[in-house]
């Protein structure tokens, strides 16, 4: 099995980088919340809905609405942790507090998390083997 978590060094964001992010959020321009293409956004949303804590999410909720719920603090703490994990898997610089997530999630969500890590590690192994061939 491949290495799943590549812990970064001591990366503390500078005041300037935090300030720039806050300025972007406070901009009057609409924020583009799409992750990739429309198809990839749908796949991202489908993955989220597989998590036990998201299974009861209304089927008509799209990714844009889900992000609005997240930023308006309308999701459960478990759902927040899932989104932050998914953001982190997409961008390792995105914060994810694994201790808080494991404490917050119920047994079903913790098991799904472990399953998703194992699947990700297996995919990494496959990609590595293909690169070496």
C-alpha positions in Angstrom: 0.0 0.0 0.0 1.3 3.5 -0.8 1.8 6.4 1.5 -1.5 8.0 2.0 -0.7 11.2 4.0 2.3 13.3 3.0 2.6 15.6 6.1 3.9 19.0 5.1 6.8 20.7 6.8 6.2 23.6 9.1 4.0 25.6 6.7 2.5 28.5 8.5 0.7 30.9 6.2 2.1 34.3 6.1 0.0 37.3 7.1 0.2 38.5 3.5 -1.3 35.3 2.1 -4.1 35.3 4.7 -4.8 38.9 4.0 -5.0 38.2 0.2 -7.5 35.4 0.8 -9.7 37.6 3.0 -9.6 40.3 0.3 -10.7 37.9 -2.3 -13.6 36.7 -0.2 -14.6 40.3 0.6 -14.5 41.3 -3.1 -17.8 42.3 -4.7 -17.1 39.9 -7.6 -18.9 36.6 -7.5 -16.7 33.8 -6.3 -16.2 30.9 -8.7 -16.9 27.9 -6.5 -16.6 25.2 -9.2 -13.7 22.8 -8.5 -13.1 21.7 -12.1 -15.4 21.2 -15.0 -19.2 20.7 -14.6 -18.7 16.9 -14.9 -16.0 16.9 -12.2 -18.2 19.0 -10.0 -21.0 16.5 -10.3 -18.6 13.7 -9.5 -17.3 15.6 -6.4 -20.9 16.1 -5.3 -21.7 12.4 -5.9 -18.7 11.4 -3.8 -19.9 13.7 -1.0 -23.3 12.1 -1.0 -21.8 8.7 -0.5 -20.6 9.7 3.0 -23.0 8.5 5.7 -23.5 12.0 7.1 -24.5 13.3 3.6 -26.9 10.5 2.7 -29.9 12.4 3.7 -29.0 15.5 1.8 -31.8 16.5 -0.6 -31.2 15.2 -4.1 -31.8 18.6 -5.7 -29.0 20.3 -3.8 -26.1 21.1 -6.2 -22.5 21.8 -5.4 -23.0 25.6 -5.4 -25.8 25.3 -2.8 -23.7 22.9 -0.7 -20.8 25.4 -0.7 -23.2 28.1 0.4 -24.4 25.9 3.2 -20.8 25.3 4.2 -19.8 29.0 4.1 -23.0 30.0 5.9 -22.3 27.4 8.6 -25.5 25.5 7.9 -23.9 22.0 7.6 -23.3 19.7 10.6 -19.8 19.5 12.0 -19.4 16.0 10.5 -20.4 17.3 7.1 -17.9 20.2 7.5 -15.2 17.7 8.2 -16.0 15.7 5.1 -15.9 18.8 2.9 -12.6 19.8 4.4 -11.2 16.4 3.8 -12.3 16.4 0.2 -10.8 19.9 -0.2 -7.6 18.6 1.3 -7.5 15.6 -1.1 -7.9 18.0 -4.0 -5.4 20.6 -2.6 -2.9 19.5 0.1 -2.5 23.1 1.2 -6.2 23.1 2.2 -6.6 22.6 5.9 -7.9 19.4 7.3 -7.9 18.6 11.0 -7.9 14.8 11.1 -8.1 14.7 14.9 -11.3 16.8 15.0 -12.8 14.8 12.1 -12.2 11.5 13.8 -13.6 12.8 17.0 -16.6 14.4 15.2 -17.6 11.6 12.9 -19.7 8.6 14.0 -18.5 5.1 13.4 -20.0 4.9 9.9 -18.2 8.1 8.7 -14.9 6.9 10.3 -15.2 3.6 8.4 -16.0 5.4 5.2 -13.0 7.7 5.7 -10.7 4.6 6.2 -12.2 3.0 3.1 -11.7 6.1 1.0 -8.0 6.3 2.2 -7.4 2.7 1.3 -9.0 3.2 -2.1 -6.8 6.3 -2.7 -3.7 4.4 -1.6 -4.5 1.6 -4.0 -5.0 4.0 -6.9 -1.6 5.6 -6.1 0.0 2.1 -6.2 -1.6 1.5 -9.6 -0.4 4.8 -11.0 3.1 4.2 -9.6 3.3 0.8 -11.2 2.2 2.2 -14.5 4.8 5.0 -14.3 7.5 2.4 -13.6 6.5 0.2 -16.5 
